[in-house]
Amino acid sequence: MKISTILDHIDNGHMALPEFQRGYVWNRDQVRGLLDSLYRRHPVGGLLVWATESKTAAHRGDGQLAPGVVKLLLDGQQRITSLYGVVRGQPPRFFDGDKQAFTGLRFHLGNETFGFYQPLKMKDDPLWVDVTELMQKGYLGLGEYGNRLNSIPELAPNSGIYMARLGQLLGIPEKEFQIEEVTGNDKTLDIVVDIFNRVNSGGTKLSKGDLALAKICAEWPEARVAMKAKLQEWKDVGYSFNLDWLLRSVNTVMTGEAKFQYLHDKSAEEVQDGLTRAIKHIDKSLNLISGRLGIDHDRVFFGRFGVPVMVRYMDQHKGALSEKERDKLLFWFAQAGMWGCFSGSTESFIDQDLAALEGEEGGLDKLLEQLRLWHGGLRVEPGHFTGWSLGARFYPVLYLLTRMGQARDWGTGLPLKASLLGKMSSLEVHHIFPKAQLKKLDYGRVEINALANFCFLTKDTNLDIRDRLPEVYFEEVEKNHPGALASQWIPMDKKLWKIKNFRDFLEARKELLAAEVNSRMEELLHGDTRWLEGPSAAVSTSTAIGSGITSAEEEEQLEVLNVWMESHGLPRGLMAYDFTDPETGEQMAVFDLAWPNGIQEELSQPVAILMDESAEVLALANQAGFRSFTNEKEFRKYVQKEILSSGES
């Protein structure tokens, strides 16, 4: 079938995109490469379509399908969308992506190359032709281009060659695509999705959540838009969640189960109601976690898969929780995050927790007892603060203490409570003993970036302290704001403020931090401290290997990489990924940035970015099946070549 005919079919509703397809992810290099291949009449592959009845076809976009049989693109979306955008000058109605990828394409009549418009390079060179403008004018516009070329003396002698090249360019829409069809009444959505994933081995596949969402959208086409809008709202206030995560909460509200398969037989009305209830309870959960625990942004939001469990409990109680119930639920959430409850098999742990809530004997007490049986004891020991780097398990706990307790800024003396400050941009991680000073004395990265050497301060205060030693600036802080040091759990023995006693300082501060955590946890239990009684879980004598993120600069660099991934329609990685023993929940290492289920979620190899890490960390990641990258450049090349370029959807 000719390209021009395919584009006409899209316009008149005979061809569309199935609802389960993800958005447009190609970049300008890929668009330029496609047009160059078509211009030179090189093969660019065929198309795979699903021929099905329009009345039952769930398709993307708001365009009307033609009556009868329609063709839904299974393989070829990126190529056809690119061609539609270049030829028509606008994206098709099913478009979801960055239209700048195909806007402004030019062709040089002299060297026969394609490029995107650059004013300084192209505006005074008449040999650069606007491809979209040419396609829109068609062969009737060739005379106009011929007159323009002949009017320029230095170009006129070669005008015949240039006109032939314009004709070759205009012939691209007449190129034939071989089309294979998936047909038959036996081709259910499950079968078609399986075919899609097999054919699309090099591109972005569909996860279990995608399939569940596809089935929902078959009856409720606006579901994806509604969910994405809410995800954007949460992102705007500092929480980055994905569709699978939101769908998991919808699932728990409706079915009391974690596995998506239980959603498949639900009606559109049931799903809409489930989404409304889930969003209501998620909002309430986030407000409680932020307001009561101070966990107010994504970087410190440990145990995010505890939220679907919280949502189920709230839905069961119609959102009406007493103060004690509310705080006990938050105690469970904080404890589950501390001990890495959801770092292993997410679905299995969620299902176990949901089961604990069900039946006459179910409820919060059973949920807590299950957590205690799994972990051991729920009381924190000083050794639990032995971790290091911004990726350590107890880094969010340190932030929680800062926001939940009486911690005060050392420059202003003001409380650092959640209700009085904004997001992470208002606070900075401060090394109490400066990195530069510790390096001079040959302290290693593990000790320099020990959790007990971290605190949170406002940016102005952090800049004012610079790299001065505690024995100098602590005196100023205590003089100007008495009690501000102790509010951040600083040992008040001045001998410990000297850099020669740095290790003793760390041990003393770990004691204070552990005592504070237990105090805050007791506060959440309103005197019912039986959950903290008994022997505590054994503290590992070895620190998790891997530096994780050791500075705000490194964190910012990784965030830029996440934004780049999003710009290509790909999922964000998990920053400071908590790699654990799936049975015990013990943290084994911290990976700077990771996609533990693969960039093509659940269907491709896990990926980790490990910057400046030891051979031990790399070996651990490789043994666990991760494809590891030690620098950003190599990772981007991998994504461009193997995720974006080698296959499409």
C-alpha positions as MATLAB code, in Angstrom:
seq = 'MKISTILDHIDNGHMALPEFQRGYVWNRDQVRGLLDSLYRRHPVGGLLVWATESKTAAHRGDGQLAPGVVKLLLDGQQRITSLYGVVRGQPPRFFDGDKQAFTGLRFHLGNETFGFYQPLKMKDDPLWVDVTELMQKGYLGLGEYGNRLNSIPELAPNSGIYMARLGQLLGIPEKEFQIEEVTGNDKTLDIVVDIFNRVNSGGTKLSKGDLALAKICAEWPEARVAMKAKLQEWKDVGYSFNLDWLLRSVNTVMTGEAKFQYLHDKSAEEVQDGLTRAIKHIDKSLNLISGRLGIDHDRVFFGRFGVPVMVRYMDQHKGALSEKERDKLLFWFAQAGMWGCFSGSTESFIDQDLAALEGEEGGLDKLLEQLRLWHGGLRVEPGHFTGWSLGARFYPVLYLLTRMGQARDWGTGLPLKASLLGKMSSLEVHHIFPKAQLKKLDYGRVEINALANFCFLTKDTNLDIRDRLPEVYFEEVEKNHPGALASQWIPMDKKLWKIKNFRDFLEARKELLAAEVNSRMEELLHGDTRWLEGPSAAVSTSTAIGSGITSAEEEEQLEVLNVWMESHGLPRGLMAYDFTDPETGEQMAVFDLAWPNGIQEELSQPVAILMDESAEVLALANQAGFRSFTNEKEFRKYVQKEILSSGES';
ca = [
       0.000    0.000    0.000;
       1.301    3.440   -0.918;
       2.278    5.852    1.862;
      -0.161    8.404    0.472;
      -2.983    5.860    0.707;
      -2.041    4.987    4.290;
      -2.162    8.666    5.249;
      -5.563    8.995    3.564;
      -6.782    5.958    5.523;
      -5.724    7.659    8.754;
      -7.638   10.794    7.733;
     -10.851    8.951    6.889;
     -10.776    6.593    9.876;
      -9.869    3.348    8.090;
      -6.533    3.135    9.914;
      -5.746    4.102   13.507;
      -3.625    3.274   16.528;
      -4.792    0.700   19.090;
      -5.379    2.026   22.593;
      -2.645   -0.113   24.117;
       0.089    1.489   22.000;
       2.394    3.880   23.811;
       3.114    7.359   22.505;
       5.462    8.682   19.835;
       9.115    8.501   20.955;
      11.246    9.089   17.865;
      13.754   11.930   17.731;
      14.917   14.147   14.880;
      17.820   11.886   13.933;
      15.445    8.991   13.407;
      13.022   11.095   11.357;
      15.847   12.418    9.203;
      17.172    8.873    8.728;
      13.750    7.580    7.647;
      13.252   10.329    5.045;
      16.797    9.864    3.748;
      16.222    6.114    3.281;
      12.929    6.691    1.489;
      14.475    9.360   -0.736;
      17.241    6.942   -1.746;
      14.681    4.141   -2.162;
      16.276    1.995    0.518;
      14.073   -0.604    2.286;
      12.537    0.624    5.550;
      10.493   -2.427    6.555;
       6.811   -3.248    6.352;
       3.804   -2.715    8.584;
       1.798   -5.044   10.785;
      -1.859   -4.202   11.331;
      -4.750   -5.717   13.255;
      -7.843   -5.916   11.061;
     -10.865   -5.766   13.337;
     -14.431   -4.454   13.514;
     -14.526   -0.697   14.103;
     -17.447   -0.974   16.522;
     -15.316   -2.979   18.963;
     -11.929   -1.388   18.202;
     -10.393    0.577   21.091;
      -8.225    3.215   19.440;
      -6.211    6.211   20.561;
      -7.224    9.793   19.914;
     -10.578   11.441   19.327;
     -10.906   10.647   15.611;
     -13.959    8.732   14.411;
     -13.383    5.292   12.925;
     -14.972    4.370    9.611;
     -17.721    1.721    9.756;
     -16.799   -1.881    8.991;
     -13.313   -3.328    9.262;
     -10.471   -0.996   10.298;
      -6.736   -1.524   10.508;
      -4.974   -0.786   13.809;
      -1.206   -0.297   13.568;
       0.712   -2.884   15.585;
       4.163   -2.299   14.107;
       5.025    0.879   12.233;
       3.608    3.640   14.442;
       6.839    5.648   14.633;
       7.448    5.571   10.875;
       3.861    6.335    9.875;
       3.476    9.092   12.486;
       6.714   10.692   11.276;
       5.615   10.549    7.652;
       2.179   11.904    8.473;
       3.739   14.824   10.366;
       6.173   15.686    7.568;
       3.694   15.263    4.691;
       0.600   16.758    6.350;
       2.413   19.396    8.394;
       0.655   18.352   11.588;
       0.469   15.211   13.745;
      -2.304   12.627   13.307;
      -5.254   12.639   15.703;
      -3.880    9.725   17.684;
      -0.600   11.572   18.327;
       0.944   11.657   21.814;
       4.498   12.967   21.897;
       6.837   15.779   20.836;
       5.880   17.101   17.394;
       9.153   19.037   17.222;
      10.707   15.723   16.179;
       9.287   16.172   12.649;
       8.659   19.928   12.467;
      10.898   22.060   10.259;
      12.518   19.376    8.101;
      14.564   20.719    5.173;
      16.236   19.098    2.132;
      19.360   20.440    0.405;
      19.135   20.182   -3.371;
      22.890   20.392   -3.784;
      24.229   17.650   -1.523;
      20.921   15.754   -1.146;
      20.898   15.769    2.667;
      18.113   16.314    5.174;
      18.358   18.646    8.136;
      16.135   20.544   10.532;
      15.800   24.261   10.134;
      18.678   26.384   11.433;
      18.228   30.086   10.579;
      21.906   31.049   10.418;
      22.784   28.073    8.247;
      19.764   27.900    5.947;
      17.889   31.175    5.562;
      20.191   32.635    2.888;
      20.751   29.382    0.995;
      18.012   28.872   -1.670;
      18.969   25.215   -2.080;
      17.378   24.353    1.256;
      13.790   23.280    0.569;
      11.016   23.088    3.162;
       9.964   19.420    2.808;
       6.494   19.894    4.289;
       5.808   22.917    2.097;
       6.867   20.939   -0.977;
       4.677   17.957   -0.009;
       1.673   20.212    0.516;
       2.071   21.949   -2.858;
       2.760   18.680   -4.662;
       3.685   18.410   -8.338;
       1.647   21.513   -9.113;
       4.194   23.523   -7.168;
       7.189   22.313   -9.138;
       6.849   25.160  -11.625;
       7.120   27.666   -8.771;
      10.338   26.034   -7.556;
      11.687   25.890  -11.124;
      11.090   29.620  -11.661;
      12.764   30.369   -8.331;
      15.877   28.371   -9.243;
      16.097   29.804  -12.775;
      15.926   33.344  -11.413;
      19.256   32.847   -9.637;
      22.055   32.972  -12.264;
      24.528   30.733  -10.437;
      21.851   28.036   -9.937;
      20.123   28.168  -13.321;
      22.639   25.894  -15.151;
      21.862   23.039  -12.750;
      18.137   23.673  -12.434;
      17.334   20.480  -14.353;
      19.272   18.388  -11.821;
      17.587   20.191   -8.948;
      14.141   19.679  -10.439;
      14.820   15.958  -10.811;
      15.758   15.798   -7.136;
      12.581   17.658   -6.192;
      10.618   15.092   -8.187;
      12.409   12.263   -6.391;
      11.574   13.881   -3.055;
       7.933   14.292   -4.052;
       7.861   10.620   -4.973;
       8.298    9.525   -1.338;
       4.517    9.327   -0.655;
       4.227    6.946   -3.603;
       6.574    4.478   -1.918;
       4.872    1.122   -1.213;
       4.769   -0.422    2.256;
       4.276   -4.166    2.547;
       1.405   -4.748    5.000;
       0.798   -7.919    6.969;
      -2.536   -8.363    8.722;
      -3.580  -10.065   11.941;
      -7.157  -11.159   11.364;
      -9.782  -13.534   12.698;
     -12.444  -13.600   15.376;
     -10.137  -15.626   17.614;
      -7.697  -12.705   17.899;
      -8.524  -11.401   21.360;
      -6.765   -8.404   22.885;
      -4.489  -10.714   24.905;
      -3.414  -12.572   21.766;
      -2.862   -9.373   19.795;
      -0.774   -7.857   22.599;
       1.325  -11.032   22.702;
       1.854  -10.763   18.926;
       2.726   -7.093   19.367;
       5.386   -7.893   21.971;
       6.893  -10.696   19.890;
       7.112   -8.571   16.744;
       8.315   -5.550   18.678;
      11.295   -7.340   20.215;
      13.567   -4.337   19.832;
      11.154   -1.591   20.789;
       9.163   -0.570   23.828;
       7.027   -3.492   24.890;
       3.886   -3.619   26.987;
       3.880   -4.484   30.667;
       1.095   -6.217   32.579;
      -0.117   -2.781   33.602;
      -0.244   -1.644   29.969;
      -2.389   -4.640   29.065;
      -4.749   -3.991   31.976;
      -4.997   -0.330   30.950;
      -5.644   -1.332   27.334;
      -8.605   -3.422   28.410;
      -9.916   -0.578   30.541;
      -9.543    1.886   27.662;
     -11.454   -0.463   25.379;
     -14.572    0.496   27.342;
     -13.441    3.850   28.706;
     -11.195    5.564   26.099;
     -10.551    8.603   28.313;
      -9.005    6.499   31.116;
      -5.381    7.071   30.099;
      -5.883   10.841   29.780;
      -7.618   11.031   33.160;
      -4.849    9.092   34.871;
      -2.036   11.034   33.196;
      -3.636   14.313   34.256;
      -3.630   13.224   37.891;
      -0.059   11.922   37.671;
       0.974   15.345   36.371;
      -0.727   17.026   39.328;
       1.297   14.906   41.736;
       4.468   15.560   39.753;
       3.858   19.302   39.999;
       3.986   19.057   43.800;
       7.080   16.872   43.914;
       5.952   13.236   43.541;
       6.864   11.255   40.398;
       4.609    8.225   40.030;
       3.791    6.174   36.919;
       0.659    4.671   35.420;
       1.412    1.206   36.769;
       1.638    2.581   40.314;
      -1.674    4.454   40.029;
      -3.338    1.455   38.419;
      -2.085   -0.688   41.295;
      -4.004    1.505   43.740;
      -7.124    1.387   41.548;
      -6.751   -2.383   41.554;
      -6.431   -2.678   45.351;
      -9.463   -0.439   45.902;
     -11.638   -2.440   43.518;
     -10.451   -5.994   44.085;
      -8.357   -6.165   47.233;
      -5.635   -7.777   45.096;
      -2.309   -6.565   43.704;
      -2.267   -8.536   40.438;
      -3.667   -6.686   37.432;
      -5.490   -9.737   36.089;
      -8.294   -9.066   38.569;
      -9.136   -5.838   36.731;
      -9.841   -7.513   33.398;
     -13.513   -8.232   33.946;
     -14.439   -4.862   35.421;
     -16.814   -2.529   33.563;
     -15.984    1.024   32.573;
     -18.322    2.344   35.265;
     -16.632    0.222   37.933;
     -13.180    1.384   36.858;
     -14.207    5.054   36.829;
     -15.591    4.680   40.320;
     -12.444    2.815   41.423;
     -10.200    5.540   40.013;
     -12.191    8.259   41.763;
     -11.949    6.438   45.092;
      -8.260    5.610   44.622;
      -7.326    9.217   43.797;
      -9.254   10.492   46.803;
      -7.434    8.141   49.163;
      -4.025    8.657   47.510;
      -4.388   12.412   47.975;
      -5.271   11.868   51.618;
      -2.348    9.443   52.076;
       0.127   11.902   50.545;
      -1.205   14.711   52.705;
      -0.827   12.561   55.828;
       2.659   11.350   54.885;
       3.760   14.883   54.065;
       2.068   16.682   56.930;
       2.666   14.154   59.729;
       5.931   12.491   58.649;
       7.391   15.358   56.624;
       8.079   13.098   53.607;
       7.160   15.792   51.129;
       8.946   14.973   47.870;
       9.866   12.053   45.659;
      13.553   11.680   46.568;
      12.759   10.665   50.148;
       9.480    8.895   49.450;
      10.526    5.412   50.491;
       8.090    2.517   50.312;
       5.837    4.037   47.658;
       4.153    0.672   47.143;
       2.863    0.915   50.664;
       0.403    3.515   49.382;
      -1.860    1.003   47.555;
      -2.201   -0.835   50.876;
      -3.021    2.411   52.702;
      -5.554    3.225   49.994;
      -7.287   -0.133   50.456;
      -7.507    0.352   54.222;
      -8.904    3.879   53.861;
     -11.442    2.731   51.305;
     -12.607   -0.024   53.631;
     -13.178    2.600   56.326;
     -14.653    5.214   53.952;
     -11.730    7.484   54.737;
     -12.937    8.055   58.310;
      -9.933    7.247   60.512;
      -9.469    8.220   64.133;
      -6.259    9.987   65.111;
      -4.865    6.751   66.575;
      -5.756    4.731   63.459;
      -4.220    7.386   61.231;
      -0.959    7.429   63.174;
      -0.767    3.635   63.423;
      -1.170    3.427   59.642;
       1.630    5.984   59.241;
       3.762    3.998   61.698;
       3.330    0.957   59.452;
       4.182    2.981   56.328;
       7.366    4.410   57.887;
       8.468    1.032   59.244;
       7.797   -0.729   55.915;
       9.975    1.874   54.211;
      12.755    1.653   56.805;
      13.173   -2.075   56.465;
      12.766   -2.291   52.672;
       9.479   -4.166   52.762;
       8.717   -3.299   49.123;
      12.251   -3.603   47.761;
      11.749   -7.228   46.703;
       8.778   -8.806   44.959;
       6.306   -5.921   45.014;
       3.182   -7.853   44.070;
       3.862  -10.592   46.627;
       4.373   -8.165   49.506;
       1.334   -6.077   48.581;
      -0.823   -9.210   48.385;
       0.391  -10.363   51.804;
      -0.393   -6.977   53.320;
      -3.797   -6.784   51.686;
      -4.627  -10.240   52.993;
      -3.725   -9.081   56.508;
      -6.404   -6.390   56.284;
      -9.201   -8.762   55.278;
     -11.687  -10.717   57.369;
     -12.876  -10.406   60.946;
      -9.379  -10.901   62.351;
      -7.783   -8.528   59.845;
      -6.741   -4.945   60.390;
      -3.823   -2.725   61.337;
      -2.704   -4.886   64.247;
      -2.423   -7.927   62.012;
      -0.606   -5.828   59.402;
       1.959   -4.707   61.989;
       2.363   -8.187   63.412;
       3.058   -9.505   59.917;
       5.740   -6.848   59.407;
       7.330   -7.684   62.769;
       7.352  -11.408   62.024;
       8.974  -10.762   58.643;
      11.618   -8.300   59.822;
      12.261   -9.297   63.395;
      11.993   -6.226   65.631;
      10.813   -2.715   64.844;
      13.002   -0.756   67.244;
      15.880    1.152   65.672;
      19.440    0.646   66.890;
      22.413    3.017   66.407;
      23.925    0.513   63.989;
      21.032    1.049   61.589;
      22.504    4.505   60.892;
      25.784    2.962   59.741;
      24.680    3.447   56.127;
      26.268    6.030   53.922;
      25.418    8.182   50.897;
      22.127    9.741   49.862;
      20.992    6.277   48.832;
      21.239    4.673   52.267;
      18.004    3.155   53.595;
      17.947    5.534   56.559;
      18.567    8.710   54.548;
      14.778    9.296   54.263;
      14.535    8.540   57.988;
      16.995   11.353   58.720;
      14.860   13.653   56.587;
      11.727   12.436   58.402;
      13.303   13.278   61.779;
      14.304   16.717   60.546;
      10.800   17.544   59.347;
       8.794   15.730   62.015;
      10.736   16.793   65.086;
      12.129   19.993   66.502;
      15.147   20.352   64.188;
      16.179   23.964   63.625;
      18.237   25.696   60.966;
      21.680   26.738   62.161;
      21.638   30.040   60.316;
      18.188   31.352   61.232;
      17.300   29.264   64.270;
      13.881   28.586   62.692;
      12.225   25.138   62.762;
      12.614   22.958   59.681;
       9.142   21.451   59.984;
       7.216   20.426   56.885;
       4.542   23.030   57.471;
       7.099   25.826   57.452;
       9.219   24.900   54.424;
       8.787   24.053   50.780;
      10.242   21.133   48.880;
      13.790   19.833   48.621;
      14.816   22.960   46.718;
      14.554   24.852   50.024;
      16.772   22.423   51.914;
      20.238   21.108   51.203;
      22.192   18.164   52.508;
      25.033   19.472   54.616;
      28.210   17.575   55.502;
      28.728   18.438   59.180;
      32.458   17.740   58.857;
      33.293   19.164   55.391;
      34.311   16.750   52.650;
      37.356   18.789   51.695;
      38.716   18.796   55.242;
      38.170   15.059   55.699;
      39.846   14.257   52.387;
      42.961   16.095   53.530;
      43.214   13.584   56.374;
      42.705   10.638   53.985;
      39.268    9.617   55.181;
      37.526    7.402   52.601;
      34.240    8.023   50.828;
      32.314    5.703   53.139;
      33.113    7.731   56.252;
      32.933   11.134   54.537;
      29.431   10.345   53.308;
      28.250    8.555   56.451;
      24.629    9.295   57.333;
      25.682   10.526   60.764;
      27.736   13.207   58.985;
      24.631   14.539   57.209;
      22.085   17.076   58.292;
      19.624   19.334   56.457;
      19.954   23.106   56.343;
      18.635   25.969   54.257;
      20.698   26.884   51.222;
      21.803   30.203   52.681;
      23.072   28.552   55.845;
      24.903   25.857   53.916;
      26.657   28.471   51.792;
      27.559   30.529   54.851;
      29.209   27.567   56.613;
      31.166   26.563   53.507;
      34.025   24.203   54.438;
      34.638   25.434   57.988;
      35.189   22.861   60.728;
      32.546   22.169   63.401;
      34.887   23.248   66.185;
      34.730   26.704   64.596;
      31.179   27.176   63.357;
      29.429   25.148   66.084;
      30.459   27.795   68.613;
      28.809   30.499   66.481;
      25.609   28.479   66.055;
      25.258   27.788   69.768;
      25.922   31.421   70.632;
      23.396   32.805   68.120;
      20.758   30.079   68.451;
      21.051   28.155   71.717;
      19.741   24.617   71.388;
      19.853   24.562   67.574;
      22.758   22.082   67.538;
      21.073   19.674   69.941;
      17.871   19.937   67.871;
      19.805   18.284   65.023;
      21.110   15.544   67.348;
      24.637   16.926   67.644;
      26.638   15.529   70.591;
      27.349   18.479   72.885;
      30.715   17.146   74.097;
      33.026   19.702   72.494;
      35.860   17.175   72.250;
      33.779   15.406   69.604;
      33.636   18.578   67.505;
      37.326   18.240   66.661;
      38.152   16.563   63.381;
      40.629   14.205   65.047;
      37.639   12.710   66.894;
      35.448   12.427   63.786;
      34.805    8.693   64.154;
      33.788    9.104   67.794;
      31.441   11.917   66.712;
      29.724    9.572   64.245;
      29.172    6.893   66.875;
      27.776    9.377   69.392;
      25.419   10.940   66.857;
      24.123    7.520   65.752;
      23.059    6.921   69.367;
      21.122   10.189   69.396;
      19.502    9.552   66.014;
      18.334    6.059   66.951;
      16.826    7.348   70.188;
      14.988   10.070   68.279;
      13.535    7.648   65.729;
      12.209    5.396   68.478;
      10.748    8.392   70.264;
       8.920    9.521   67.101;
       7.668    6.012   66.433;
       6.343    5.771   70.017;
       4.578    9.072   69.428;
       2.764    7.559   66.429;
       1.657    4.592   68.531;
       0.017    6.749   71.216;
       1.383    4.609   74.018;
       0.702    1.221   72.419;
       4.414    0.406   72.313;
       4.077   -3.383   72.172;
       5.140   -3.200   68.528;
       8.515   -1.790   69.596;
       9.058   -4.266   72.419;
      11.138   -7.397   72.168;
      14.527   -7.932   70.546;
      15.434   -5.682   67.644;
      16.408   -7.140   64.318;
      20.070   -7.944   64.006;
      22.173   -5.096   62.684;
      24.394   -6.108   59.813;
      28.079   -5.706   60.617;
      28.874   -4.815   57.018;
      27.746   -1.693   55.246;
      25.965   -2.051   51.926;
      28.524   -1.721   49.172;
      28.321    1.009   46.576;
      28.560    4.722   47.129;
      25.162    5.619   45.751;
      24.625    9.356   45.351;
      27.138   11.327   47.380;
      26.337   14.946   46.502;
      23.575   17.283   45.377;
      25.517   17.816   42.135;
      25.465   14.106   41.333;
      21.768   13.976   42.185;
      21.107   16.862   39.784;
      23.086   15.124   37.021;
      20.977   11.994   37.388;
      17.776   14.031   37.412;
      18.793   15.581   34.069;
      19.158   12.044   32.725;
      15.691   11.134   33.995;
      14.225   14.201   32.292;
      15.963   13.145   29.059;
      14.365    9.700   29.344;
      10.921   11.251   29.853;
      11.424   13.464   26.805;
      11.694   10.271   24.740;
       8.552    8.771   26.213;
      10.517    6.352   28.389;
      10.117    5.708   32.126;
      12.173    7.463   34.789;
      14.755    5.417   36.609;
      14.715    4.956   40.373;
      17.321    7.239   41.894;
      19.546    5.693   44.592;
      17.943    2.303   43.978;
      17.816    0.148   47.071;
      19.162   -3.241   45.948;
      18.203   -5.760   48.615;
      18.080   -9.377   49.580;
      14.515  -10.274   48.494;
      14.055  -12.642   51.435;
      15.361  -10.516   54.314;
      14.977   -6.999   52.925;
      18.605   -6.259   53.892;
      20.189   -3.546   51.761;
      23.040   -5.073   49.768;
      24.032   -2.093   47.628;
      22.859    1.253   46.306;
      22.731    1.806   42.546;
      22.860    5.445   41.420;
      20.004    5.087   38.941;
      18.176    1.897   38.017;
      15.336    0.370   36.047;
      14.941   -2.895   38.035;
      12.193   -4.156   35.714;
      13.965   -2.957   32.586;
      13.346    0.173   30.546;
      10.791   -1.969   28.720;
       9.119   -2.811   32.000;
       8.793   -6.446   33.016;
       9.900   -7.601   29.573;
      13.532   -6.577   29.233;
      16.807   -6.720   31.110;
      17.190   -4.596   34.270;
      19.479   -1.589   33.804;
      21.677    0.268   36.296;
      23.887    3.354   36.072;
      26.869    2.980   38.406;
      29.124    6.018   38.306;
      32.568    5.801   39.873;
      31.814    2.472   41.537;
      34.051   -0.419   42.553;
      34.439   -3.695   40.704;
      32.556   -5.317   43.600;
      29.452   -3.232   42.903;
      29.609   -3.923   39.181;
      29.970   -7.640   39.819;
      26.977   -7.629   42.172;
      24.814   -5.822   39.613;
      25.892   -8.163   36.821;
      25.209  -11.251   38.938;
      21.712   -9.912   39.584;
      21.077   -9.622   35.831;
      21.490   -5.846   35.508;
      23.019   -4.337   32.402;
      25.376   -1.793   33.940;
      26.731    1.494   32.616;
      29.535    3.436   34.269;
      28.902    6.730   32.508;
      26.014    8.735   31.136;
      27.303    8.835   27.551;
      27.345    5.043   27.132;
      23.884    4.752   28.653;
      22.449    7.308   26.222;
      24.016    5.454   23.293;
      22.395    2.241   24.512;
      18.973    3.869   24.782;
      19.272    5.512   21.355;
      20.476    2.374   19.604;
      18.669   -0.479   21.323;
      15.522    1.081   22.755;
      14.594    3.920   20.412;
      16.158    2.951   17.092;
      16.198   -0.810   16.691;
      12.502   -1.334   17.061;
       9.276    0.606   17.106;
       5.692    0.403   18.210;
];
